[in-house]
Structures are given as structure tokens and as C-alpha cells.
Amino acid sequence: MATSKKAATSTKAKKPVGPKPGEYPGKIVDIDVSSEMSESFLEYAYSVIYSRALPDARDGLKPVHRRILHQMADMGLRPERGHVKSARVVGEVMGKLHPHGDSAIYDALVRMAQSFSMQVPLIDGHGNFGSLDSGPAAMRYTEARLAQAAMAMVAEADEDTVDFGPNYDGQLLEPLVLPAAYPNLLVNGGSGIAVGMATNMAPHNLGEVIAATKFLIDNPKATLNQLMKHIPGPDFPTGGELVGAEGVRDAYATGKGSFKVRASVEINKVTSRKMGITIKELPFNIGPEKVVERIADLAKAKKIQGISDIIDLTDGQTGTNVVIELKNGFEPEDVLEKLFKLTPMEDAFAINAVALVKGKPQTLGLKELLQVFIDHRIEVVRRRSEFRKAKAEDRLSLVDGLLKAIIDIDKVIKIIRGSDDAAAAKDKLIKDFKLNDEQATYILDMPLRRLTKMSKLELETESKELKAIIAALTKLLKDESAIRVQVSDELTAAAKSFSVPRRTRIGAE
């Protein structure tokens, strides 16, 4: 009875007591609002800088572009394969690597497919991927696969050439950088707005960039003037004429500089009695509709006189073709001067070369950009060579074990048949033939049909080839200059595959 009363008392004591009316059921912590806002904003700024807005100086890609290329390679969307719906690619990227919304992923994919946005497009698009004046069709209507140039960006990523890190939920791994067979940041440029900083990189001619890179490999102390003999200035996919060489030089020296790009025009007769100005190329990211509209507004406001008609003949096949008919008595050169001054036919481009170097944002000049890429490729070639050497050594070990077994195949069969289990057979093989664990396991797992005289000849040939590969890779890894030569040779191969003639002419002030 006493025990029962005690238990009842204990139960009563453990009964939770709730807050009184008006009281808050919890602990109140005083937080400094300014400190909390500062810390939260700093975390957000770091996230934008490192994970969204700025490209890596090594492969020239932002995380979203890198994830798209990696995932498409993982899906097997190679140039020789058929196109797949863009929506499928976007879904795979969003679900596995980039959980930021489908529109951001599709916008990035579209840009990589646009020949007027990229000097060397990385995506081979099928369907309406937009123009300078209009956006693309919805992702359910377009199709995509990797371009050949993209394969050079992702190739050898599975040979331990680059570091991988966990994806957003830690279930998968993604590359932190791509091997990148050519300096993609300089070739294709890029732009982005982070918190407290921004980047705006101009595209360049791939052949010129590779020539400068090879020169810097051979001459580490090369000057800016020497490099600019190979890269005289940016090369925009839309062509045009670059004016302001000093601005270009400033950008290459300090990472910041501005210049102007003019439209390419022809002055000719449009009729037997009338002269006209034909616009054949426009500045980067300027569409013909925008120019036509601006000229029409100026002519209507009488700020530009002498224009009788504007005809836009631009199409996807022939490119930009805008004909401006002039009234009789007006000099085409005078009208053209006003057009350059008052319309987007002359547009300014400001370079702000900010990129991530070893995880930190830096403003880089031309030589620094090239050097970061060279260091990256040297590391890629070294890691690839070490991987291939280790793989060849592992295979050679198995081949040597098979050759030992083939010498006395009858004894091998006798050992296997006379053993109680696989473990006992393996131990006996290791002891009698002086094999290691991997060799013995490989022999036990191999079908008997492989252990023939013909197989012996094949194995001996393979052994010689593997030894030659290992010797060559060992020699390469011991010689830093040989690695640099290898990098240079691979750049030459990339130039042969992807270089195109310069589109933007270098003019005077």
C-alpha cells in the first residue's frame, strides 16, 4: 500500500507544468539585429560569388555550365548520338546537381548553343534557340547534345584528372573543374554579377589564344607586347570592327579596360539613282531589330536626316543584312558618322576580368589568365599520366600472373579440382605459382577457354605493350619540360580541330 502511494506521488510530480496565461513557452534570446544581418548577408554573398556568378579561371565555366556539360556527358549525349529533348537534360541537371530552378539551367544551356553568343559553342542545339532579337522556344520544343568542342572540355574527367566534390545533397559527386583542353574563359568569355563584384569577359579567337598559350609555355617570361602579337584583341562571334586599341591593352595589362565595337557596313548603290548603307555585321549582343527601331525613331525626330527607307533583310542563313536607303544629295559618310554616334551601330564594351583562382575572386590580366590555364593543364596531364601508369601496372600484374599459369595449365586445373573451396584453391595457386592475391583471384574468375596457346601469344604481346606504356609514362612524369611539351602538343591538336578565322577586324581610333 505504501509502495502504491509512493508511485502515485512520483507520477504526480513528473506531470509537466505548462506556461501561465501570457507567458511565452520557450527561451528568449536577445540577438543583435545588425550582427545577424551582417553574418547572413556575408553567407549569401559567399554563395553567390563561389557557387553562381563567377567563372573558374581554369575551365572558364560557372557551376551551372559545368554541371550541364558533365551531366550531358554522363547521359552519353555525344556528338555522334542523336539529340534529346532539352527538358530531359534540364530535369537531369536540376534533379542531380543544380537545384536552382529549371529556367536558370535552360538559359545557360541555350547560351552555350548560340553561335552569336559563343565563339566556340559547346552545345549542338536542334530547334529554335533564339536570336539576338528574340528568345528561344520552350525547352519541351528544343533538343540538344554535346558539341565536339564540349567533348574536349569533359574528356578525361574520369581519369582522376580533376577533383570531385559532393553534390547539393551529398548523394552524388560532381567535378569541381573540368579538364578543359583549351582556354575556354578567354575563347568564349562570360559575364556575371555577384555581390560587390562583377565580371565581363570578351570572347577571343581560339587559334590566336592557343598560339599565345603555346608561346607562354615556351617563354615563361614573355611580355604583354609579345603575347599581343598573337592576340591583338577580342574576336566577337558577330564580327564588327574593334576601335580603341589602348583600352584593349589596358584590359590585358590590368584586367580592366574598355573599347568600342562598330558595325561593318558597305556603301553602295541600292538603285540606279540612290546610294545606300548596308549593315553586314553588328556589335556583340546587338540585334538588327533594335538598330532599325532606333534609326527609325531618330529619322522621325529629324535628328538624322537623309534617310528615305530602312529595309531589314536579315535571316538565319545570310546573317545581318539591313539596307538604309539615302535621299539624293546626302553624303553616305556623313550619315554613317551620325549613325555611329547616335545608334547602337557603335557600342562600348568594358572588360572586367574577374574570375576564381584557387577559390578566390581575382582580377586577372592576359598573361595571368593564360598562366592559370597552363598550370591547370600541366596538373591535368600529370594526374592523367599517373592514372594511366597505375592502370597499366595493374593490368601488367594480371597479365604476368596469367602467363605463369599458362606455362603449367594442367597443374592449375588440378589444383582447382582438388581444392575444397575457392579460398583453398586461391591459397594453393598463390603458394605454388608465386602469385599475389589479385592475380590468383583473376585466374580463378577467368573462363578456361582463355587459357590457350593463342591466348599466351596475345598475353606476351600485351605484356610488351604495357611495359612500353609504363616506361614512356614514367619518363614523362620525371621530366617537367616533357609535360609542358605534351600540353603544347595537345593545344596544337585542339587548334586544328576547332579554330576558325578571325571575325572582328582591328581598326584605329
Helices and strands as residue ranges (DSSP letters): H 2-14, H 33-48, I 49-53, H 63-74, E 84-85, H 86-96, H 102-113, E 123-126, E 143-146, H 148-154, E 164-166, E 173-175, H 184-188, E 190-193, E 198-201, H 206-218, H 224-228, E 241-243, H 245-254, E 256-262, E 264-269, E 275-281, H 288-300, E 307-312, E 322-326, H 332-342, E 346-352, E 354-357, E 360-363, H 366-407, H 409-418, H 422-433, H 437-445, G 448-450, H 453-478, H 480-498, E 505-506
